[in-house]
């Protein structure tokens, strides 16, 4: 009887926390079309607002490419990213953890450089991350098979030339 009661309390604690598992899905077609035409359309809940603002201010040199857009598109994208940034999604587990991992005076324009992402990947050998099929931590979809559905849990990881990740 005691194990059953303990199990009930654990379930209540887990489900009453109100935290959703990962990050909210992208629902903005302009964002998906503009940003997703060159790379995975990263979820705004993976970076705080100041990071998105800095990233958007340098679109003419976006990780070595010119990703400039017209003013109307720029305003639409900026508003979408700011309105859906990590600190606006603190009811999502990953957004909350990313925000908490970043010092107040730090601004990251690469999700892959945030302390939380580095911590989550620290047990993975560097050669598995830098191999040609993955290229780096920025390439979420190489290993996280449900990344496009905003699912980034360990059970979903299948590393090329390695297999299913077992932590």
PyMOL commands that set and color helices and strands:
alter all, ss='L'
color gray80, all
select helices_A, chain A and resi 2-16+29-35+44-46+49-57+59-61+71-83+86-88+93-101+111-113+115-121+126-130+140-143+147-149+154-156
alter helices_A, ss='H'
color red, helices_A
select strands_A, chain A and resi 158-159+163-164
alter strands_A, ss='S'
color yellow, strands_A
deselect
rebuild
show_as cartoon
